[in-house]
């Protein structure tokens, strides 16, 4: 009989725990934001995939990363929006003359307004074009963002054809960024950029 009582006691306690929320084992938790990006800007001698893209993921749109992100842009940097994005913002023409100075300014504005930002380049949608001092990579991207003034997180996604050039100093920098809409209906990074150009 003592074993039967022990089993009965275990069953009663187990049932009580499940009825009372599994004794806290399965308690619903509030979702957490991902941690901020890395703390040190990688050397641009590490190449496009070893340094420039990871630096973009860790430092784009962050106050602590303004200098790092600006260092990724070649003085010849040009941004090309998706053609539909250009049409969508008419009669405004925010993309005209988009160079490294404009890109840095827009990045700074986003950094000062955001409460949370996450940038990812999860895959390349086709093979890169690689030569001695230049590489073009074709990335799918995802960006999630919420503002201090509006807590809802907004998702941006699309494709970016990014050309990198290695300068005489051995450092790789972005010279050209062509933005494209993706397969889903999210806004593009180009539309985010246009929203923050003065």
TORPA-4810 file (N, C-alpha, C, O; in nm, 3 decimals):
<nodes>
NODE_1_0.079_-0.122_0.000_0.000_0.000_0.000_0.083_0.128_0.000_0.042_0.227_-0.061_X
NODE_2_0.202_0.131_0.068_0.278_0.256_0.069_0.316_0.301_-0.072_0.314_0.421_-0.100_X
NODE_3_0.352_0.205_-0.163_0.387_0.244_-0.300_0.267_0.304_-0.371_0.281_0.401_-0.445_X
NODE_4_0.151_0.249_-0.350_0.030_0.299_-0.414_0.002_0.442_-0.369_-0.038_0.526_-0.449_X
NODE_5_0.024_0.471_-0.238_0.003_0.607_-0.188_0.103_0.703_-0.250_0.069_0.816_-0.285_X
NODE_6_0.228_0.658_-0.265_0.332_0.743_-0.326_0.294_0.778_-0.469_0.303_0.894_-0.509_X
NODE_7_0.252_0.678_-0.547_0.212_0.703_-0.685_0.091_0.796_-0.690_0.084_0.885_-0.775_X
NODE_8_-0.004_0.775_-0.600_-0.121_0.859_-0.596_-0.082_1.003_-0.563_-0.134_1.098_-0.622_X
NODE_9_0.010_1.020_-0.468_0.057_1.153_-0.429_0.126_1.221_-0.549_0.103_1.339_-0.572_X
NODE_10_0.210_1.148_-0.625_0.278_1.204_-0.742_0.176_1.247_-0.847_0.190_1.354_-0.907_X
NODE_11_0.074_1.165_-0.869_-0.029_1.198_-0.968_-0.106_1.323_-0.926_-0.133_1.409_-1.009_X
NODE_12_-0.140_1.334_-0.798_-0.215_1.450_-0.748_-0.132_1.578_-0.760_-0.182_1.681_-0.806_X
NODE_13_-0.005_1.571_-0.720_0.083_1.689_-0.728_0.105_1.728_-0.873_0.100_1.846_-0.907_X
NODE_14_0.128_1.628_-0.959_0.147_1.656_-1.103_0.026_1.721_-1.164_0.039_1.818_-1.240_X
NODE_15_-0.093_1.671_-1.133_-0.217_1.728_-1.187_-0.237_1.870_-1.135_-0.281_1.958_-1.208_X
NODE_16_-0.204_1.891_-1.007_-0.218_2.024_-0.948_-0.125_2.124_-1.016_-0.164_2.238_-1.043_X
NODE_17_-0.003_2.081_-1.042_0.093_2.170_-1.109_0.045_2.207_-1.249_0.051_2.324_-1.288_X
NODE_18_-0.004_2.110_-1.323_-0.053_2.138_-1.458_-0.172_2.232_-1.455_-0.182_2.322_-1.537_X
NODE_19_-0.261_2.211_-1.361_-0.378_2.298_-1.349_-0.340_2.439_-1.309_-0.408_2.534_-1.344_X
NODE_20_-0.232_2.452_-1.235_-0.191_2.585_-1.186_-0.082_2.645_-1.274_-0.002_2.726_-1.228_X
NODE_21_-0.079_2.607_-1.399_0.019_2.668_-1.489_0.150_2.595_-1.493_0.253_2.656_-1.519_X
NODE_22_0.148_2.466_-1.468_0.268_2.381_-1.477_0.379_2.430_-1.386_0.497_2.425_-1.422_X
NODE_23_0.341_2.478_-1.269_0.439_2.523_-1.169_0.539_2.623_-1.228_0.654_2.629_-1.185_X
NODE_24_0.495_2.701_-1.325_0.582_2.802_-1.384_0.672_2.751_-1.494_0.747_2.829_-1.553_X
NODE_25_0.667_2.620_-1.523_0.755_2.565_-1.626_0.720_2.614_-1.766_0.808_2.631_-1.850_X
NODE_26_0.592_2.638_-1.791_0.549_2.676_-1.924_0.489_2.816_-1.926_0.401_2.846_-2.006_X
NODE_27_0.536_2.899_-1.840_0.486_3.035_-1.830_0.520_3.112_-1.958_0.634_3.107_-2.005_X
NODE_28_0.423_3.184_-2.013_0.447_3.265_-2.132_0.535_3.384_-2.093_0.511_3.452_-1.993_X
NODE_29_0.637_3.407_-2.176_0.728_3.518_-2.149_0.710_3.627_-2.253_0.670_3.600_-2.366_X
NODE_30_0.740_3.749_-2.213_0.735_3.859_-2.307_0.850_3.843_-2.406_0.960_3.806_-2.367_X
NODE_31_0.824_3.870_-2.536_0.932_3.856_-2.633_1.043_3.958_-2.605_1.017_4.071_-2.565_X
NODE_32_1.165_3.916_-2.626_1.280_4.003_-2.604_1.335_4.050_-2.736_1.333_3.977_-2.836_X
NODE_33_1.385_4.173_-2.738_1.451_4.222_-2.856_1.588_4.157_-2.866_1.649_4.127_-2.763_X
NODE_34_1.639_4.135_-2.988_1.773_4.081_-3.000_1.875_4.177_-2.940_1.850_4.297_-2.934_X
NODE_35_1.990_4.125_-2.895_2.090_4.214_-2.839_2.145_4.308_-2.945_2.134_4.278_-3.064_X
NODE_36_2.205_4.421_-2.905_2.263_4.512_-3.004_2.378_4.444_-3.077_2.428_4.340_-3.034_X
NODE_37_2.419_4.505_-3.186_2.526_4.448_-3.268_2.659_4.444_-3.197_2.671_4.479_-3.080_X
NODE_38_2.760_4.399_-3.271_2.895_4.387_-3.216_2.948_4.519_-3.167_2.892_4.625_-3.196_X
NODE_39_3.056_4.514_-3.092_3.107_4.635_-3.031_3.225_4.696_-3.105_3.257_4.812_-3.083_X
NODE_40_3.291_4.619_-3.192_3.409_4.672_-3.259_3.395_4.658_-3.410_3.361_4.551_-3.461_X
NODE_41_3.421_4.767_-3.480_3.416_4.767_-3.626_3.530_4.681_-3.680_3.646_4.703_-3.647_X
NODE_42_3.495_4.583_-3.763_3.597_4.493_-3.818_3.684_4.565_-3.919_3.639_4.661_-3.983_X
NODE_43_3.808_4.521_-3.933_3.899_4.577_-4.032_3.846_4.551_-4.171_3.809_4.439_-4.204_X
NODE_44_3.842_4.655_-4.254_3.789_4.642_-4.389_3.882_4.565_-4.481_3.847_4.536_-4.596_X
NODE_45_4.000_4.532_-4.433_4.090_4.446_-4.510_4.036_4.303_-4.511_4.082_4.220_-4.590_X
NODE_46_3.940_4.273_-4.424_3.881_4.140_-4.415_3.791_4.104_-4.531_3.745_3.990_-4.539_X
NODE_47_3.766_4.197_-4.621_3.688_4.167_-4.741_3.539_4.193_-4.726_3.491_4.220_-4.617_X
NODE_48_3.467_4.183_-4.838_3.322_4.211_-4.837_3.243_4.120_-4.743_3.163_4.169_-4.663_X
NODE_49_3.265_3.988_-4.752_3.185_3.897_-4.670_3.242_3.879_-4.530_3.169_3.842_-4.438_X
NODE_50_3.371_3.905_-4.512_3.433_3.887_-4.382_3.425_4.009_-4.293_3.436_3.998_-4.171_X
NODE_51_3.406_4.128_-4.353_3.406_4.250_-4.273_3.294_4.347_-4.309_3.221_4.392_-4.221_X
NODE_52_3.280_4.381_-4.438_3.187_4.488_-4.475_3.042_4.449_-4.445_2.969_4.527_-4.383_X
NODE_53_3.000_4.331_-4.488_2.862_4.289_-4.462_2.837_4.268_-4.312_2.735_4.316_-4.261_X
NODE_54_2.927_4.199_-4.238_2.903_4.189_-4.092_2.900_4.326_-4.023_2.822_4.346_-3.930_X
NODE_55_2.984_4.420_-4.067_2.980_4.554_-4.008_2.846_4.623_-4.038_2.791_4.691_-3.952_X
NODE_56_2.795_4.604_-4.159_2.665_4.663_-4.193_2.556_4.604_-4.103_2.471_4.678_-4.052_X
NODE_57_2.558_4.473_-4.083_2.459_4.408_-3.997_2.467_4.459_-3.853_2.365_4.479_-3.788_X
NODE_58_2.588_4.481_-3.805_2.605_4.520_-3.665_2.592_4.670_-3.639_2.557_4.710_-3.529_X
NODE_59_2.619_4.753_-3.740_2.631_4.896_-3.712_2.536_4.988_-3.789_2.529_5.106_-3.758_X
NODE_60_2.464_4.937_-3.889_2.371_5.023_-3.962_2.262_5.071_-3.867_2.205_4.993_-3.791_X
NODE_61_2.234_5.202_-3.873_2.123_5.258_-3.796_2.145_5.260_-3.646_2.048_5.264_-3.570_X
NODE_62_2.270_5.258_-3.602_2.300_5.262_-3.458_2.390_5.380_-3.427_2.488_5.406_-3.498_X
NODE_63_2.356_5.451_-3.321_2.437_5.567_-3.281_2.582_5.527_-3.261_2.673_5.598_-3.305_X
NODE_64_2.604_5.414_-3.196_2.741_5.371_-3.167_2.816_5.329_-3.294_2.938_5.314_-3.291_X
NODE_65_2.744_5.310_-3.405_2.807_5.261_-3.527_2.815_5.361_-3.640_2.846_5.323_-3.753_X
NODE_66_2.788_5.489_-3.613_2.787_5.588_-3.721_2.922_5.596_-3.793_2.927_5.597_-3.916_X
NODE_67_3.029_5.600_-3.717_3.162_5.609_-3.776_3.196_5.483_-3.852_3.250_5.489_-3.962_X
NODE_68_3.163_5.368_-3.795_3.191_5.241_-3.861_3.116_5.233_-3.993_3.176_5.199_-4.096_X
NODE_69_2.986_5.263_-3.993_2.910_5.250_-4.118_2.962_5.348_-4.224_2.975_5.311_-4.341_X
NODE_70_2.992_5.470_-4.185_3.044_5.567_-4.282_3.176_5.520_-4.343_3.204_5.547_-4.459_X
NODE_71_3.256_5.448_-4.264_3.385_5.400_-4.314_3.369_5.291_-4.420_3.463_5.263_-4.494_X
NODE_72_3.249_5.230_-4.428_3.224_5.125_-4.526_3.194_5.181_-4.665_3.196_5.107_-4.763_X
NODE_73_3.166_5.311_-4.673_3.123_5.373_-4.798_3.240_5.435_-4.871_3.311_5.519_-4.815_X
NODE_74_3.260_5.395_-4.995_3.362_5.457_-5.079_3.315_5.598_-5.116_3.195_5.624_-5.118_X
NODE_75_3.408_5.687_-5.144_3.370_5.823_-5.183_3.289_5.825_-5.312_3.219_5.922_-5.340_X
NODE_76_3.299_5.717_-5.392_3.223_5.709_-5.517_3.087_5.639_-5.498_3.019_5.611_-5.597_X
NODE_77_3.047_5.612_-5.374_2.925_5.538_-5.346_2.803_5.598_-5.416_2.785_5.720_-5.418_X
NODE_78_2.720_5.509_-5.474_2.594_5.548_-5.537_2.487_5.447_-5.497_2.512_5.327_-5.495_X
NODE_79_2.368_5.498_-5.465_2.254_5.411_-5.435_2.152_5.420_-5.548_2.117_5.530_-5.592_X
NODE_80_2.105_5.302_-5.595_2.003_5.295_-5.700_1.879_5.229_-5.641_1.885_5.112_-5.601_X
NODE_81_1.766_5.298_-5.636_1.644_5.238_-5.581_1.581_5.142_-5.681_1.615_5.142_-5.799_X
NODE_82_1.490_5.060_-5.631_1.407_4.979_-5.719_1.322_5.075_-5.804_1.271_5.174_-5.752_X
NODE_83_1.307_5.047_-5.935_1.229_5.139_-6.020_1.087_5.165_-5.968_1.037_5.277_-5.981_X
NODE_84_1.023_5.063_-5.910_0.888_5.085_-5.856_0.890_5.180_-5.737_0.796_5.257_-5.717_X
NODE_85_0.999_5.175_-5.658_1.011_5.268_-5.545_1.023_5.412_-5.595_0.963_5.503_-5.537_X
NODE_86_1.100_5.432_-5.703_1.112_5.566_-5.760_0.978_5.618_-5.805_0.945_5.735_-5.783_X
NODE_87_0.898_5.531_-5.869_0.764_5.571_-5.914_0.671_5.598_-5.797_0.589_5.689_-5.802_X
NODE_88_0.684_5.517_-5.692_0.593_5.526_-5.578_0.606_5.658_-5.504_0.508_5.709_-5.450_X
NODE_89_0.726_5.716_-5.501_0.747_5.839_-5.423_0.726_5.967_-5.502_0.735_6.076_-5.447_X
NODE_90_0.697_5.953_-5.633_0.671_6.073_-5.715_0.553_6.151_-5.659_0.460_6.088_-5.608_X
NODE_91_0.549_6.282_-5.665_0.637_6.371_-5.740_0.770_6.403_-5.670_0.853_6.474_-5.727_X
NODE_92_0.791_6.353_-5.548_0.919_6.375_-5.483_1.027_6.295_-5.557_0.999_6.194_-5.621_X
NODE_93_1.150_6.342_-5.546_1.263_6.272_-5.611_1.377_6.256_-5.509_1.486_6.310_-5.529_X
NODE_94_1.352_6.180_-5.402_1.453_6.171_-5.296_1.580_6.096_-5.337_1.683_6.110_-5.271_X
NODE_95_1.574_6.019_-5.443_1.690_5.937_-5.479_1.792_6.010_-5.567_1.902_5.959_-5.588_X
NODE_96_1.756_6.126_-5.618_1.848_6.199_-5.705_1.972_6.241_-5.626_1.962_6.297_-5.517_X
NODE_97_2.089_6.212_-5.683_2.215_6.253_-5.621_2.251_6.175_-5.496_2.323_6.227_-5.410_X
NODE_98_2.203_6.050_-5.484_2.230_5.972_-5.363_2.374_5.923_-5.363_2.410_5.834_-5.439_X
NODE_99_2.454_5.983_-5.277_2.596_5.949_-5.269_2.633_5.913_-5.126_2.545_5.894_-5.041_X
NODE_100_2.762_5.903_-5.098_2.808_5.862_-4.965_2.766_5.961_-4.857_2.736_5.921_-4.745_X
NODE_101_2.764_6.089_-4.889_2.725_6.192_-4.791_2.577_6.175_-4.755_2.540_6.178_-4.637_X
NODE_102_2.492_6.159_-4.856_2.349_6.140_-4.832_2.326_6.011_-4.754_2.249_6.009_-4.658_X
NODE_103_2.394_5.903_-4.795_2.379_5.774_-4.725_2.417_5.787_-4.578_2.345_5.736_-4.492_X
NODE_104_2.526_5.853_-4.548_2.569_5.871_-4.409_2.469_5.955_-4.330_2.443_5.926_-4.213_X
NODE_105_2.414_6.058_-4.394_2.317_6.145_-4.327_2.188_6.068_-4.295_2.134_6.081_-4.185_X
NODE_106_2.140_5.989_-4.390_2.018_5.911_-4.369_2.041_5.807_-4.260_1.954_5.787_-4.174_X
NODE_107_2.155_5.741_-4.263_2.187_5.643_-4.159_2.187_5.708_-4.020_2.137_5.649_-3.924_X
NODE_108_2.241_5.828_-4.011_2.244_5.900_-3.883_2.103_5.934_-3.835_2.075_5.923_-3.716_X
NODE_109_2.016_5.974_-3.925_1.878_6.007_-3.887_1.805_5.884_-3.835_1.736_5.889_-3.734_X
NODE_110_1.822_5.772_-3.905_1.759_5.648_-3.859_1.813_5.609_-3.722_1.736_5.569_-3.634_X
NODE_111_1.944_5.622_-3.702_2.006_5.586_-3.574_1.950_5.670_-3.460_1.929_5.619_-3.349_X
NODE_112_1.925_5.798_-3.485_1.875_5.886_-3.380_1.727_5.864_-3.348_1.680_5.901_-3.240_X
NODE_113_1.652_5.805_-3.441_1.509_5.786_-3.421_1.471_5.646_-3.375_1.365_5.627_-3.314_X
NODE_114_1.555_5.548_-3.404_1.517_5.410_-3.377_1.528_5.373_-3.231_1.613_5.423_-3.157_X
NODE_115_1.440_5.283_-3.191_1.446_5.223_-3.058_1.506_5.082_-3.068_1.567_5.032_-2.974_X
NODE_116_1.486_5.020_-3.185_1.537_4.885_-3.210_1.559_4.869_-3.360_1.476_4.911_-3.440_X
NODE_117_1.671_4.808_-3.397_1.696_4.779_-3.538_1.773_4.648_-3.548_1.863_4.621_-3.468_X
NODE_118_1.737_4.569_-3.647_1.809_4.444_-3.675_1.823_4.433_-3.826_1.724_4.442_-3.899_X
NODE_119_1.946_4.413_-3.873_1.976_4.401_-4.015_2.035_4.263_-4.041_2.125_4.219_-3.970_X
NODE_120_1.983_4.196_-4.144_2.036_4.063_-4.179_2.045_4.047_-4.330_1.960_4.095_-4.405_X
NODE_121_2.150_3.980_-4.372_2.166_3.936_-4.511_2.172_3.784_-4.505_2.281_3.728_-4.503_X
NODE_122_2.057_3.716_-4.502_2.056_3.572_-4.475_2.114_3.484_-4.585_2.160_3.373_-4.559_X
NODE_123_2.111_3.533_-4.710_2.160_3.448_-4.819_2.190_3.533_-4.942_2.150_3.649_-4.951_X
NODE_124_2.262_3.472_-5.036_2.282_3.534_-5.167_2.191_3.462_-5.266_2.184_3.339_-5.266_X
NODE_125_2.121_3.539_-5.349_2.024_3.477_-5.439_2.084_3.433_-5.571_2.017_3.366_-5.650_X
NODE_126_2.208_3.470_-5.598_2.280_3.418_-5.714_2.429_3.431_-5.685_2.469_3.493_-5.587_X
NODE_127_2.511_3.371_-5.769_2.655_3.368_-5.747_2.717_3.507_-5.761_2.675_3.585_-5.847_X
NODE_128_2.816_3.538_-5.678_2.882_3.668_-5.688_2.970_3.677_-5.814_3.009_3.576_-5.873_X
NODE_129_3.000_3.800_-5.851_3.094_3.827_-5.961_3.221_3.880_-5.894_3.219_3.984_-5.829_X
NODE_130_3.330_3.807_-5.911_3.453_3.838_-5.836_3.569_3.860_-5.931_3.594_3.779_-6.020_X
NODE_131_3.641_3.970_-5.911_3.767_3.995_-5.982_3.869_4.037_-5.878_3.841_4.033_-5.758_X
NODE_132_3.988_4.078_-5.921_4.097_4.106_-5.827_4.061_4.208_-5.719_4.074_4.180_-5.600_X
NODE_133_4.015_4.324_-5.759_3.989_4.431_-5.663_3.843_4.474_-5.659_3.811_4.580_-5.605_X
NODE_134_3.755_4.392_-5.714_3.613_4.426_-5.713_3.528_4.300_-5.701_3.558_4.197_-5.763_X
NODE_135_3.423_4.309_-5.621_3.328_4.199_-5.608_3.187_4.256_-5.605_3.162_4.361_-5.545_X
NODE_136_3.095_4.187_-5.672_2.954_4.220_-5.663_2.882_4.099_-5.605_2.892_3.988_-5.658_X
NODE_137_2.810_4.122_-5.497_2.735_4.016_-5.430_2.586_4.050_-5.438_2.547_4.167_-5.439_X
NODE_138_2.505_3.945_-5.444_2.361_3.959_-5.466_2.287_3.902_-5.345_2.263_3.782_-5.336_X
NODE_139_2.251_3.991_-5.253_2.198_3.950_-5.123_2.046_3.964_-5.113_1.988_4.059_-5.164_X
NODE_140_1.984_3.866_-5.047_1.852_3.887_-4.989_1.876_3.960_-4.858_1.973_3.931_-4.788_X
NODE_141_1.790_4.054_-4.823_1.807_4.123_-4.695_1.675_4.130_-4.620_1.566_4.123_-4.677_X
NODE_142_1.689_4.145_-4.488_1.575_4.167_-4.398_1.618_4.272_-4.297_1.728_4.267_-4.243_X
NODE_143_1.530_4.365_-4.272_1.558_4.470_-4.174_1.432_4.488_-4.091_1.323_4.503_-4.145_X
NODE_144_1.447_4.486_-3.959_1.336_4.512_-3.868_1.368_4.636_-3.789_1.483_4.657_-3.748_X
NODE_145_1.267_4.719_-3.766_1.291_4.851_-3.707_1.169_4.896_-3.629_1.055_4.879_-3.673_X
NODE_146_1.194_4.953_-3.512_1.088_5.025_-3.441_1.146_5.157_-3.394_1.266_5.169_-3.368_X
NODE_147_1.060_5.256_-3.383_1.102_5.391_-3.347_1.068_5.421_-3.202_0.979_5.361_-3.143_X
NODE_148_1.141_5.516_-3.145_1.112_5.559_-3.008_0.969_5.611_-2.999_0.904_5.595_-2.896_X
NODE_149_0.921_5.673_-3.105_0.788_5.733_-3.104_0.677_5.634_-3.140_0.559_5.664_-3.120_X
NODE_150_0.713_5.516_-3.192_0.613_5.416_-3.232_0.670_5.277_-3.208_0.756_5.232_-3.283_X
NODE_151_0.622_5.209_-3.104_0.685_5.083_-3.063_0.666_4.965_-3.157_0.738_4.865_-3.146_X
NODE_152_0.570_4.973_-3.250_0.548_4.860_-3.340_0.670_4.838_-3.430_0.727_4.933_-3.484_X
NODE_153_0.708_4.713_-3.445_0.823_4.678_-3.529_0.776_4.663_-3.674_0.679_4.593_-3.702_X
NODE_154_0.848_4.730_-3.764_0.818_4.725_-3.906_0.926_4.645_-3.975_1.044_4.656_-3.941_X
NODE_155_0.886_4.564_-4.072_0.982_4.479_-4.143_1.002_4.532_-4.285_0.906_4.568_-4.353_X
NODE_156_1.128_4.537_-4.328_1.164_4.571_-4.464_1.240_4.453_-4.522_1.319_4.389_-4.452_X
NODE_157_1.217_4.423_-4.648_1.292_4.314_-4.710_1.303_4.339_-4.859_1.228_4.417_-4.917_X
NODE_158_1.398_4.270_-4.919_1.419_4.284_-5.062_1.552_4.221_-5.100_1.600_4.128_-5.034_X
NODE_159_1.608_4.273_-5.207_1.736_4.223_-5.257_1.829_4.341_-5.283_1.785_4.448_-5.325_X
NODE_160_1.955_4.319_-5.259_2.055_4.424_-5.280_2.171_4.367_-5.361_2.233_4.268_-5.323_X
NODE_161_2.199_4.432_-5.474_2.318_4.399_-5.552_2.424_4.500_-5.509_2.417_4.618_-5.544_X
NODE_162_2.521_4.453_-5.433_2.619_4.543_-5.372_2.757_4.518_-5.434_2.806_4.406_-5.436_X
NODE_163_2.817_4.626_-5.484_2.951_4.617_-5.542_3.051_4.675_-5.443_3.032_4.783_-5.389_X
NODE_164_3.159_4.600_-5.421_3.265_4.638_-5.329_3.394_4.656_-5.409_3.419_4.584_-5.505_X
NODE_165_3.475_4.752_-5.368_3.604_4.776_-5.433_3.713_4.781_-5.327_3.696_4.841_-5.221_X
NODE_166_3.826_4.719_-5.358_3.941_4.726_-5.267_4.031_4.840_-5.313_4.082_4.839_-5.425_X
NODE_167_4.049_4.937_-5.225_4.132_5.053_-5.258_4.280_5.023_-5.248_4.320_4.913_-5.210_X
NODE_168_4.361_5.122_-5.281_4.507_5.106_-5.275_4.555_5.085_-5.131_4.667_5.039_-5.109_X
NODE_169_4.470_5.120_-5.033_4.504_5.098_-4.892_4.470_4.957_-4.846_4.492_4.923_-4.730_X
NODE_170_4.417_4.873_-4.938_4.382_4.735_-4.904_4.247_4.720_-4.837_4.208_4.609_-4.799_X
NODE_171_4.174_4.830_-4.822_4.044_4.829_-4.754_3.931_4.813_-4.857_3.933_4.875_-4.963_X
NODE_172_3.834_4.727_-4.823_3.717_4.706_-4.908_3.605_4.801_-4.865_3.577_4.817_-4.747_X
NODE_173_3.543_4.865_-4.964_3.432_4.956_-4.935_3.322_4.938_-5.039_3.345_4.885_-5.148_X
NODE_174_3.202_4.984_-5.004_3.088_4.975_-5.095_3.092_5.091_-5.194_3.102_5.207_-5.155_X
NODE_175_3.084_5.058_-5.323_3.080_5.162_-5.425_2.942_5.177_-5.488_2.906_5.285_-5.535_X
NODE_176_2.864_5.069_-5.488_2.736_5.072_-5.559_2.636_4.979_-5.488_2.670_4.866_-5.452_X
NODE_177_2.514_5.028_-5.470_2.408_4.949_-5.408_2.283_4.964_-5.495_2.226_5.073_-5.504_X
NODE_178_2.240_4.855_-5.558_2.117_4.856_-5.637_2.012_4.777_-5.559_2.030_4.659_-5.531_X
NODE_179_1.904_4.844_-5.525_1.798_4.785_-5.442_1.688_4.727_-5.530_1.655_4.783_-5.634_X
NODE_180_1.630_4.614_-5.487_1.522_4.549_-5.562_1.414_4.501_-5.465_1.444_4.462_-5.352_X
NODE_181_1.292_4.505_-5.510_1.184_4.447_-5.432_1.198_4.296_-5.430_1.246_4.235_-5.526_X
NODE_182_1.155_4.236_-5.320_1.161_4.091_-5.306_1.029_4.027_-5.343_0.942_4.090_-5.403_X
NODE_183_1.016_3.900_-5.307_0.896_3.823_-5.342_0.778_3.856_-5.252_0.663_3.833_-5.291_X
NODE_184_0.803_3.910_-5.132_0.693_3.944_-5.041_0.659_4.092_-5.055_0.728_4.166_-5.124_X
NODE_185_0.552_4.133_-4.988_0.502_4.269_-5.006_0.560_4.370_-4.906_0.508_4.481_-4.893_X
NODE_186_0.667_4.333_-4.836_0.729_4.428_-4.743_0.783_4.548_-4.819_0.814_4.539_-4.938_X
NODE_187_0.793_4.660_-4.750_0.862_4.775_-4.807_1.010_4.742_-4.820_1.062_4.653_-4.752_X
NODE_188_1.077_4.813_-4.908_1.220_4.790_-4.930_1.304_4.882_-4.842_1.254_4.977_-4.783_X
NODE_189_1.432_4.850_-4.836_1.528_4.936_-4.767_1.534_5.071_-4.838_1.557_5.174_-4.775_X
NODE_190_1.513_5.071_-4.970_1.513_5.196_-5.045_1.402_5.290_-5.000_1.424_5.411_-4.992_X
NODE_191_1.283_5.235_-4.972_1.175_5.320_-4.923_1.203_5.373_-4.784_1.170_5.487_-4.752_X
NODE_192_1.266_5.289_-4.700_1.308_5.336_-4.568_1.405_5.453_-4.583_1.392_5.556_-4.516_X
NODE_193_1.502_5.436_-4.669_1.600_5.542_-4.692_1.531_5.671_-4.738_1.559_5.779_-4.686_X
NODE_194_1.441_5.659_-4.837_1.373_5.777_-4.890_1.294_5.851_-4.782_1.286_5.973_-4.783_X
NODE_195_1.235_5.775_-4.689_1.156_5.836_-4.581_1.240_5.926_-4.492_1.186_6.014_-4.424_X
NODE_196_1.372_5.905_-4.491_1.457_5.980_-4.397_1.553_6.078_-4.464_1.643_6.132_-4.401_X
NODE_197_1.531_6.099_-4.593_1.613_6.201_-4.660_1.544_6.335_-4.649_1.425_6.347_-4.676_X
NODE_198_1.618_6.436_-4.609_1.560_6.571_-4.596_1.532_6.629_-4.731_1.482_6.742_-4.741_X
</nodes>
